[in-house]
C-alpha cells in the first residue's frame, strides 16, 4: 500500500487524476447501465406496436376481400370461404355483459363485506381466498364448467328460466352449453378482479367521513350508499372496466362451454362463439388463403376493444387513487 | 317515524345479509372447483401418470410425462429469460426514468399488457416466429409466455423499488458508488424478497396459460427434449384430452388439472407469505 500513500504535491495530483479517471469510468458505466435498462423498458412499447402491426398485416387479405362488411357480417363459413366477424363479436360482447351483470353485484357485496361488516381478524384470510380464485388457471374454469357446472345449469337453472322468462332471450331446449353458461363461468372468473379493486378503493375513504355519517345515525348500508360509493365512484367504474377487459379476452373458460356454433341467435341459451373461442378452435387447422387472415382480423378487433376498455380502466383507477392521495 | 326507522333497519340487515351471501358465492366457487379437482384429479395421479407418455387414441394406460417435462422446459426457459428483462425494465422505471414521458407511457402500457388477451399474444408470436420458421416449436411457446410474464415482473420490481427509502440511496451515493451499483447492490438487494415474489407470481400466471401455447408450442404425442419441435405441455394437453371422447384421456386431464392447480395455488400462497414477512419486518 506504500505507493498509494500521499506524501508530496505530485502524489496529491496523481491521486486526483486517478479519482477523475474513476469518476469518468463510473459515469460511462452508469450511461451503459441506464441504456440497457431503458432499452428493456421500451421493449414493452415495441411489443405493443409489433402486435398491432403484425395483426393488421396478417389480416389485410381478409379486409381487402370483404371490405367493411367483415366487421359486422354474420356469416362465418370456412367451407365456402366467406367470413364476417358479427357472430364472434356478438358472442364476445354478450358473454362479457352477462359476466358483468352477475359479477358486479357479487363483487360489490364482497367488497362491502370485507371493508364494512367483516371482523378484522377474518379480513385477511377471506380476502386471500377470494384472490386465490383469481389465481386458478382459466383452463380449469373451463374444464370444471364443461363437466360440472354446465349439467347443473341445464338441469336446474335453464328449465326454470325458460318457463318464467322465455322468448326471445331464454328459449329453446336447455342445452347446458351456450352463451349464457359461458357468461356465468366468466362471471365467477372476473369476480376476484373486480372485488379486489373495489375493496382497495373502498379502503381509501377517509375514516372521518364515514364516522361523521355513523355519528348522525346512518346505518351501515346508508354509509356505503351515500358516502363510500359516491366518494369512490370513479375507482369502482375502473374496477368494473378491468373486469370487462378480462372477460372480453378470456379464451379457455369460454371455449369449453360456449358450444362453438357459428350461428347467429338472439337466444342466450343457444350455442355460439366468441372471438377468442373461434381463434382457439379454428386457428391450428385453418386454411392460409382467407381463413387465417380472417382469424387475424378477429384478433385485431379483440385487441383493439380490450385495449380501449383496459386503457379506460387504468385511467379511471388512477383517477380514483389520486383523489384518495389528495384529500 | 317508527315505521321509517324499522324500514331503514330492515334495508340495512338485508344489505349485510346479501353482502355475506356474495362472499359465500365467491368461497363456494373456490371450494367447489378445488373439491372437484381433488376428487377427480388425485386418483388419476399414480406412478404411470408421472413416468409414461400420453397414450394414443383408444389405447389404455399412459401418463403425462412428456407434457410435464414440456411444461417444465417451456416455463423454465421463460422464467430464465423474462426475470432479468423484467427486473432491468423495472429498475429503469423506478430509478432512472422516474418522471420522464417514456417511463409514464411504458408504465401505462405495461399495466394494459398485464390484462391483455393472451390469445392475441399467441397470434403475434405465430405471425412473428412460427410463420417465419414454418413450424411450431417449444421456443415459440416460451417466447409467447415471456411476453406475458415480463409485465408482471416489471410492475412488481418497480413497486418494490419505490419502497426503498431515499436515504439509503443517498448513503450509497455518498460513499462514491456509481449509480448502477447503487441500483443493483443496494436498492435491488434491499427488496429482494418482493422481487422474488413478483417472479413467483409470474411463474404462477404462466404455468396455467393455455391460449398462447395453442398455436406456438402446439402439442406433441411423444416425449421430447428438443425445443425446436412442437412440444407437449400440460395446459394444451388438458384442453385436447378434456374435449376428447375417451374416458382415460379425460381422467388424465383431471389429474393434470389438479397438478397445475396445486402448483399454481402453492406458488400464490408462498409468494403471499414471503411478501407479508417482507413488509412486516
Interface residues (C-beta under 8 A of the other chain):
Chain A: X26 X27 X29 X30 X32 X33 X34 X36 X37 X38 X40 X41 X42 X43 X44 X45 X47 X48 X50 X51 X54 X55 X57 X58 X105 X106 X107 X108 X109 X110 X112 X113 X114 X116 X117 X126 X128 X129 X130 X131 X132 X133 X135 X136 X137 X138 X139 X140 X141 X142 X143 X144 X146 X147 X148 X188 X191 X192 X195 X219 X220 X221 X222 X224 X242 X245 X246 X248 X249 X250 X251 X252 X255 X256 X276 X279 X280 X283 X284 X295 X296 X299 X302 X303 X306 X307 X310 X311 X314
Chain B: X8 X9 X11 X12 X14 X15 X16 X18 X19 X20 X21 X22 X23 X25 X26 X27 X29 X30 X32 X33 X36 X37 X85 X88 X89 X91 X92 X93 X95 X96 X97 X102 X103 X105 X106 X108 X109 X110 X111 X112 X113 X115 X116 X117 X118 X119 X120 X121 X123 X124 X126 X127 X128 X147 X150 X151 X154 X178 X179 X180 X183 X204 X207 X208 X209 X210 X211 X214 X215 X218 X235 X238 X239 X242 X243 X253 X254 X257 X260 X261 X264 X265 X268 X269 X272
